[in-house]
Amino acid sequence: MREKEPRTRIVFLRHGHTGFPLDRVYCDDREDPALDEEGQAQAADAARLLQAAEPLAAIYASPALRTRMTAEPVARAFGLEVATDERLRERRFGVWEGLRFQEIEERYPEQYAAWKRDKAGYTPEGGETMHQVLERLEAALAEIRARHPGATVLVVSHVGPIRLALAQALGMPVAAYRRIAVDYGACSRVDYGRTQHDLIYANLSLRRLAGAS
């Protein structure tokens, strides 16, 4: 009888809340915001949830401060080190980074309109499309799966890459990635086989389990 292929289980954890203005584009090269009090509580809750539900063998995170801070309570709970990978970073927005959306619309009206029409496929100068983000993300996840066959691994990242990973598992087109909800401090799990990826749960947190919206 043929044995089942080893399936690597990857739990995706979005970083906790930072208090960074929602009307601005992140710029990790100049501004690398830390978790605020709410975000630290979300990270602690994620550690408790994962400790009760997932036997983690390794932890990977984007190098951004907010993701590393989110990973730290989990790493302490499991006695693991956090490995960082640039390919797990949020999407790059090039010349728009650090600007408010109102400023972008005023300075780059045509480009802003093009991005509004196609948020996955259009990128400003020096930025990335979501297709490019997916390409680097897939390369990182393939290496993680190769290192940890049959194990459960935590990947702490950002809303964009996590949405892409879940959309891919569901067979959704890249352009539909924004239809997937991923809250601050929420966990989602995909089980990866050689030919099939299965979404096991999504957007799970102690807050949601307690019935809060």
Secondary structure by P-SEA (a helix, b strand, c coil): cccccbbbbbbbbcccccccccccccccccccccccaaaaaaaaaaaaaaaacccccbbbbcccaaaaaaaaaaaaaacbbbbbbcccccccccccccccaaaaaaacaaaaaaaaaccccccccccccaaaaaaaaaaaaaaaaaacccbbbbbbbcaaaaaaaaaaaaccccccccccccccbbbbbbbbccccccccccccccccccccc
